[in-house]
Structures are given as C-alpha cells and as structure tokens.
C-alpha cells in the first residue's frame, strides 16, 4: 500500500511553560482582542513626526533602529525590576546624548501577540536619562533606570493616560516615563 506524506506540515513550535501559558488568553474573543490591539497599534497611522514599525525579530529591530538613527547605536533598558511598586529615591541622573540634549531615539515596547512582537517607534524632541534608583532608607543603589521625556505632546490624544492622571492636556506639559522591563530605548552612541 502506498504511504501518504505523513510529515508535519505545520511550522515548528514548542510548548510554553505553565507560568507563561496561564497568562495568555485562551478564547476566540480574547485572542481576537489581543491580536486586534497589537495589530491595531502596528497599523495605526503614525503621528506627526513619528516613524514606526512592528518587528518580530531582533535583526528587524536593529535594522529599524539603524535606519532611523544610523549605524552607531546603543540600546539601553532599565537594569532590573528591583523597586517595582515601591517608594524609591532617585540618585545620580545623567543625560544620554551629550548630557541629555534633545535628540531622537527609537523606543521598542512589547506587544501581546502569539510570538514576541515589538512596537518600535521614534518621535522627535525627546531627552533620555539614566538614573540610579536607591533604597530610600539605606541609600543603596537597587536599580539603574532609563527614562524618556517627550518634550512635544501637542499631537497626543487629550485622553492619553498621562494627561488624565496629571490633569493636563496636549502641548501643555512634557511627559516622562520609565522604560519598563524588556522594553528598550535605542540612541546614537555617545
């Protein structure tokens, strides 16, 4: 009897650890919502001055950062999660790119998707800082944080979370935020 082609025709994949699997949606509506949110951000029209791309490989991420910033780039991220959800004291702060002058960076943020997907974007008029994060009682360094400050928020939505929590609006304030665990900020190397 002739044997049919019994080779697996699906892409190679592997099991996930239970700890990760437990955090992922497992219903059609939740998966559709997850994909819709991630792909919606990827497909959204860039804001004025923004350059953006969703990447699913480190090579694509490096290529995108280099296409925006040139080949002499460095990537930074917050060192660890020590101090998360606790009161901290900010120690020594240093500006990246000639002491914190206004620059252009590429920030890459994880998106929830079936595979590791990053939403990378570059907006003009930012400052990037590295800051020692200290235990407020004993003043020991427990983390090294990276923060990005957006100097021009005039094109942001009035319902942006920063404006809602700070009671402000587009173009009225600068907005700074930490680079979270597993997110990255690319800049021209000093």
Secondary structure, DSSP 8 states (H G I E B T S, - for coil): ------S--S-------HHHHTTS--SHHHHHHHHHHHHHHHHS---TT-EEEEESSHHHHHHHHHHHH-S-EEEE-----TTTTS--EEEEEEEETTTT-SB--EEEEEE-SSS-EEEEEE-SSEEEEEEEEE-TTT--EEEEEEEEEES--TTS-TT-HHHHHHT--TTTS-EEEE--TT-EEEEE--
